[in-house]
Amino acid sequence: MSTFPQKHIDIVGIGASTLDRFIVVDHYPTGREVQQVISSTADGGGPVATALAVASKYGARTVMIDSIGDDMVGRHILDDFEKYNVNTDAIQVESGVNSGVATILVKQSTGERAVFFERSTATEPEFLDAHKQLIESAHILHINGRHRQLMRSAMAIAKEVGTIISLDGGAQRYDEDMKPITEDSHIVIVARDYAEKYTGTTNLEEACRIIHERGALIAGVTDGANGSYFVWPDGTPYRCEPFSQESVIDTTGAGDSFHGAFLARLVKYIYKTMDTAQMHMNGQELLMHCNHTDLEHVAIFASAVAALNTQGIGGRTPLPSLESVLSLTGLED
């Protein structure tokens, strides 16, 4: 079995990589009308893709697995990954197909979003020996349910070699097929909507406990401006208070940035605190040895990144500097 010091990748992600086009409007149209756009911009998107960009920004070594087209959108997607130092060698570029695009209306007064998504016509990536080697070399496999056949193969390898499986359960993404995937993941951080559907309760503290009891070592539920709830590997609950902002410009990518910041900081703390006796443990075993203070600091860091990321348009462009996050939280690097 692979051991922690032999890993040379922090996070491998499997998911959809898109181009997000943002249009800031005064109000959502309710019928036929003409409305002047307040502002517009474009940014790289996709839940797992954005989480990796965020993790890379805060020091993690990341690799993305996906398939995209060789169109102009695909080139923009690759350029944006390069900007954040996300390795794209495992992204299959298919000739003559369209890459995924999301058009996002943002209500200026609240930062609320309405998303219109054009799915990529690229063939779903097949599981290759190269992917197996990547997962064996990684501390964490980050997924959200996309590319399910490949994802299941990747999860099986991760379990064999002790790579931590991290699941992003976003709103409106739960279905019955996700139940065993959720139960087989080691870090399960999901949105309120996902948690309620998966657990059957609207009490988020109770939902966290159920997620933990069903197999997650770290169970978490995010609730936007209301903060987040966790249960740590030994069953200890934790409530992470939000970093409230005076105003919210755009909530796009807040959850994705939470995941990326959480995973990047988690790997950093494991590195810092691992002692000689733990050097031969795999990632799943190391999770069990994380102390509460470190895990709380990881959650606080992620919460601050997500909050500050709402202060601009897009999921990646408004990401705060490390110095800004440390200043807001009082944490040390």
C-alpha positions as CSV (number, residue, x, y, z in Angstrom):
1,M,0.0,0.0,0.0
2,S,1.3,3.5,-0.8
3,T,2.4,5.6,2.1
4,F,2.1,9.3,2.7
5,P,5.6,10.5,1.9
6,Q,5.6,8.8,-1.5
7,K,2.6,10.9,-2.7
8,H,3.6,13.7,-5.0
9,I,0.1,15.1,-5.9
10,D,-2.1,16.6,-3.3
11,I,-5.5,16.5,-5.0
12,V,-6.8,14.8,-8.2
13,G,-10.2,16.0,-9.3
14,I,-12.8,14.3,-11.6
15,G,-15.6,16.6,-12.9
16,A,-16.8,19.0,-15.5
17,S,-14.6,21.9,-16.6
18,T,-16.6,24.8,-18.0
19,L,-16.5,28.4,-19.1
20,D,-18.8,30.6,-16.9
21,R,-20.2,33.8,-18.5
22,F,-21.6,36.2,-15.9
23,I,-24.3,38.9,-16.6
24,V,-25.1,41.2,-13.8
25,V,-28.7,42.4,-14.0
26,D,-31.0,44.6,-11.9
27,H,-33.7,41.9,-11.8
28,Y,-34.6,38.5,-13.3
29,P,-36.9,38.8,-16.3
30,T,-40.4,37.4,-15.7
31,G,-41.4,37.7,-19.3
32,R,-40.5,39.4,-22.6
33,E,-38.5,42.6,-21.9
34,V,-35.4,44.6,-22.7
35,Q,-33.0,45.3,-19.9
36,Q,-29.6,46.9,-19.9
37,V,-26.7,44.7,-18.5
38,I,-25.0,46.3,-15.5
39,S,-21.7,44.4,-16.2
40,S,-20.4,41.1,-17.6
41,T,-17.4,38.9,-17.4
42,A,-16.1,35.4,-18.0
43,D,-14.4,32.9,-15.6
44,G,-13.4,29.3,-15.5
45,G,-16.1,27.1,-13.9
46,G,-17.2,23.7,-12.8
47,P,-17.5,22.6,-9.1
48,V,-14.5,20.3,-9.0
49,A,-12.5,22.4,-11.5
50,T,-12.9,25.5,-9.4
51,A,-12.1,23.7,-6.2
52,L,-8.8,22.6,-7.7
53,A,-8.0,26.1,-8.9
54,V,-8.7,27.4,-5.4
55,A,-6.6,24.6,-3.8
56,S,-3.7,25.4,-6.2
57,K,-3.9,29.1,-5.3
58,Y,-3.3,28.2,-1.7
59,G,-0.4,25.9,-2.3
60,A,-1.8,22.5,-3.2
61,R,-0.5,20.4,-6.1
62,T,-3.5,19.5,-8.2
63,V,-4.4,17.5,-11.4
64,M,-7.8,17.6,-13.2
65,I,-9.3,14.7,-15.1
66,D,-12.0,15.6,-17.7
67,S,-12.7,15.7,-21.4
68,I,-13.4,19.0,-23.3
69,G,-13.6,20.1,-26.9
70,D,-10.9,21.7,-29.0
71,D,-13.1,24.8,-29.5
72,M,-12.4,28.4,-28.4
73,V,-14.2,27.6,-25.1
74,G,-11.9,24.6,-24.5
75,R,-8.8,26.7,-25.1
76,H,-10.1,29.3,-22.5
77,I,-10.7,26.5,-20.0
78,L,-7.1,25.2,-20.4
79,D,-5.7,28.7,-20.2
80,D,-7.6,29.4,-16.9
81,F,-6.3,26.2,-15.4
82,E,-2.7,27.2,-16.3
83,K,-3.3,30.6,-14.7
84,Y,-4.0,28.7,-11.4
85,N,-1.2,26.1,-11.9
86,V,-3.7,23.2,-12.2
87,N,-2.1,20.3,-14.1
88,T,-4.2,19.5,-17.2
89,D,-2.2,16.6,-18.7
90,A,-5.1,14.3,-17.8
91,I,-7.7,16.4,-19.6
92,Q,-8.7,14.7,-22.9
93,V,-9.2,17.3,-25.7
94,E,-11.6,15.9,-28.4
95,S,-11.7,17.3,-31.9
96,G,-14.9,18.8,-33.3
97,V,-17.0,18.9,-30.2
98,N,-18.2,21.7,-27.9
99,S,-16.9,22.4,-24.4
100,G,-19.3,23.2,-21.6
101,V,-20.6,26.7,-21.0
102,A,-22.7,28.2,-18.2
103,T,-24.5,31.5,-18.6
104,I,-25.1,33.0,-15.2
105,L,-27.5,35.8,-14.4
106,V,-26.5,37.6,-11.2
107,K,-29.0,39.8,-9.4
108,Q,-27.1,43.0,-8.4
109,S,-29.0,43.6,-5.2
110,T,-28.5,40.2,-3.6
111,G,-25.9,38.3,-5.5
112,E,-28.4,35.5,-6.2
113,R,-27.7,33.4,-9.3
114,A,-29.8,31.9,-12.1
115,V,-27.7,29.4,-14.1
116,F,-28.3,28.3,-17.7
117,F,-25.9,25.4,-18.6
118,E,-24.9,24.1,-22.0
119,R,-23.4,20.6,-21.4
120,S,-20.2,19.6,-23.2
121,T,-20.6,17.3,-26.2
122,A,-17.2,15.7,-25.5
123,T,-17.2,11.9,-24.9
124,E,-17.0,11.0,-21.2
125,P,-13.4,10.2,-20.4
126,E,-12.5,6.5,-20.0
127,F,-10.5,5.2,-17.0
128,L,-6.9,4.8,-18.1
129,D,-3.8,3.4,-16.5
130,A,-2.5,6.9,-16.3
131,H,-5.5,7.8,-14.2
132,K,-4.8,4.9,-11.9
133,Q,-1.2,6.1,-11.4
134,L,-2.4,9.6,-10.6
135,I,-4.8,8.4,-7.9
136,E,-2.1,6.2,-6.4
137,S,0.1,9.2,-6.3
138,A,-2.4,11.5,-4.7
139,H,-3.4,12.3,-1.1
140,I,-7.0,13.2,-2.1
141,L,-9.4,12.3,-4.9
142,H,-12.1,15.0,-5.2
143,I,-15.4,14.2,-6.9
144,N,-18.9,15.5,-7.3
145,G,-20.7,12.8,-9.2
146,R,-19.8,13.7,-12.8
147,H,-18.3,11.0,-15.1
148,R,-19.7,8.3,-12.9
149,Q,-18.2,5.2,-14.6
150,L,-14.7,6.7,-14.4
151,M,-15.4,8.0,-11.0
152,R,-16.4,4.6,-9.6
153,S,-13.2,3.1,-11.0
154,A,-11.2,5.9,-9.5
155,M,-12.9,5.4,-6.1
156,A,-12.1,1.7,-6.1
157,I,-8.4,2.4,-6.7
158,A,-8.4,5.1,-4.0
159,K,-9.8,2.7,-1.5
160,E,-7.1,0.1,-2.3
161,V,-4.2,2.5,-1.9
162,G,-5.5,4.6,1.0
163,T,-6.2,7.8,-1.0
164,I,-8.8,10.0,0.7
165,I,-12.0,10.3,-1.2
166,S,-13.6,13.8,-0.9
167,L,-17.2,14.4,-2.1
168,D,-18.7,17.8,-3.0
169,G,-22.5,17.3,-2.7
170,G,-23.9,20.4,-4.3
171,A,-27.5,21.6,-4.2
172,Q,-29.8,19.9,-6.7
173,R,-27.2,17.2,-7.2
174,Y,-28.5,14.4,-5.1
175,D,-30.2,11.3,-6.5
176,E,-30.4,7.7,-5.3
177,D,-27.4,6.7,-7.3
178,M,-25.4,9.1,-5.2
179,K,-26.3,7.3,-2.0
180,P,-23.6,4.6,-2.2
181,I,-21.1,7.1,-3.6
182,T,-21.7,9.3,-0.5
183,E,-21.4,6.4,1.9
184,D,-18.1,5.3,0.3
185,S,-16.4,8.8,0.6
186,H,-14.2,9.8,3.5
187,I,-14.7,13.6,3.4
188,V,-18.4,14.4,2.7
189,I,-19.1,18.1,2.7
190,V,-22.5,18.9,1.2
191,A,-24.9,21.7,0.7
192,R,-28.1,22.0,2.8
193,D,-30.3,20.7,0.0
194,Y,-28.1,17.6,-0.6
195,A,-27.9,16.9,3.2
196,E,-31.7,17.1,3.6
197,K,-32.4,14.8,0.7
198,Y,-29.7,12.3,1.7
199,T,-30.5,12.2,5.4
200,G,-34.2,13.0,5.5
201,T,-33.8,15.7,8.2
202,T,-33.8,19.5,8.1
203,N,-31.8,19.7,11.3
204,L,-28.3,20.2,9.9
205,E,-26.5,19.1,13.1
206,E,-28.5,15.9,13.0
207,A,-27.7,15.6,9.2
208,C,-24.0,15.8,9.9
209,R,-24.3,13.1,12.5
210,I,-26.1,10.8,10.1
211,I,-23.6,11.5,7.3
212,H,-20.8,10.5,9.7
213,E,-22.6,7.4,10.9
214,R,-23.0,6.3,7.3
215,G,-19.3,6.2,6.8
216,A,-17.8,9.7,6.4
217,L,-14.7,10.4,8.5
218,I,-15.3,14.1,8.1
219,A,-18.9,15.1,7.6
220,G,-19.9,18.6,6.8
221,V,-23.0,20.6,5.8
222,T,-22.6,24.1,4.4
223,D,-25.5,26.6,4.7
224,G,-24.3,29.7,3.0
225,A,-24.3,32.8,5.1
226,N,-25.5,30.8,8.1
227,G,-22.1,29.0,8.3
228,S,-21.4,25.3,8.4
229,Y,-21.6,22.2,10.6
230,F,-19.1,19.4,11.0
231,V,-18.6,16.1,12.7
232,W,-14.9,15.1,13.0
233,P,-13.5,11.5,12.7
234,D,-14.0,10.7,16.4
235,G,-17.6,11.9,16.4
236,T,-17.0,15.4,17.9
237,P,-19.4,18.0,16.4
238,Y,-18.3,21.5,15.4
239,R,-20.2,24.6,14.4
240,C,-18.2,26.9,12.1
241,E,-19.4,30.5,12.3
242,P,-19.7,32.4,9.0
243,F,-17.7,35.5,8.1
244,S,-20.6,37.8,7.4
245,Q,-20.0,40.5,4.7
246,E,-21.8,43.8,4.6
247,S,-23.0,43.1,1.0
248,V,-22.8,40.1,-1.4
249,I,-21.9,40.8,-5.0
250,D,-22.0,37.2,-6.4
251,T,-22.3,33.8,-4.6
252,T,-21.0,31.8,-7.6
253,G,-18.3,29.5,-6.6
254,A,-18.7,30.1,-2.8
255,G,-19.2,26.4,-2.2
256,D,-16.5,25.3,-4.6
257,S,-14.0,27.7,-3.1
258,F,-14.9,26.3,0.4
259,H,-14.1,22.8,-0.8
260,G,-10.8,23.8,-2.5
261,A,-9.6,25.9,0.5
262,F,-10.7,23.1,2.9
263,L,-8.7,20.4,1.1
264,A,-5.6,22.6,0.5
265,R,-5.5,23.6,4.2
266,L,-6.2,20.0,5.3
267,V,-3.2,18.7,3.4
268,K,-1.0,21.5,4.8
269,Y,-1.9,20.7,8.4
270,I,-1.3,16.9,7.8
271,Y,2.1,17.8,6.5
272,K,2.9,20.0,9.5
273,T,1.7,17.7,12.2
274,M,2.7,14.3,10.9
275,D,5.2,12.6,13.2
276,T,7.7,9.7,12.5
277,A,5.1,7.1,13.7
278,Q,2.6,8.4,11.2
279,M,4.9,8.4,8.2
280,H,3.8,4.9,7.2
281,M,0.1,5.6,7.4
282,N,-2.1,6.1,4.4
283,G,-4.3,9.1,4.0
284,Q,-7.4,7.6,5.4
285,E,-5.5,6.6,8.6
286,L,-4.0,10.1,8.8
287,L,-7.4,11.6,8.8
288,M,-8.2,9.7,12.0
289,H,-5.2,11.2,13.7
290,C,-6.0,14.9,12.9
291,N,-6.6,16.8,16.1
292,H,-9.7,19.0,16.6
293,T,-7.8,22.3,16.7
294,D,-6.3,21.7,13.3
295,L,-9.6,20.6,11.7
296,E,-11.3,23.6,13.2
297,H,-8.7,25.9,11.7
298,V,-9.2,24.1,8.3
299,A,-12.9,24.9,8.4
300,I,-12.4,28.5,9.5
301,F,-9.9,29.1,6.7
302,A,-12.4,27.6,4.1
303,S,-15.3,29.7,5.5
304,A,-13.3,32.9,5.2
305,V,-12.2,32.1,1.6
306,A,-15.9,31.4,0.6
307,A,-17.1,34.6,2.3
308,L,-14.5,36.8,0.7
309,N,-15.1,35.2,-2.7
310,T,-18.6,36.7,-2.7
311,Q,-17.1,40.2,-3.0
312,G,-16.6,40.0,-6.7
313,I,-18.1,38.5,-9.9
314,G,-17.1,34.9,-10.7
315,G,-16.0,31.8,-8.9
316,R,-12.2,32.3,-9.2
317,T,-11.3,35.9,-10.1
318,P,-12.5,37.4,-6.7
319,L,-10.5,34.8,-4.7
320,P,-8.7,36.6,-1.8
321,S,-5.0,36.5,-1.3
322,L,-3.6,34.3,1.4
323,E,-2.7,37.4,3.4
324,S,-6.3,38.6,3.3
325,V,-7.6,35.3,4.6
326,L,-5.1,35.1,7.4
327,S,-5.8,38.7,8.4
328,L,-9.6,38.0,8.6
329,T,-9.3,34.8,10.5
330,G,-6.3,35.5,12.7
331,L,-4.8,32.1,11.7
332,E,-1.1,31.6,11.0
333,D,0.2,30.3,7.7
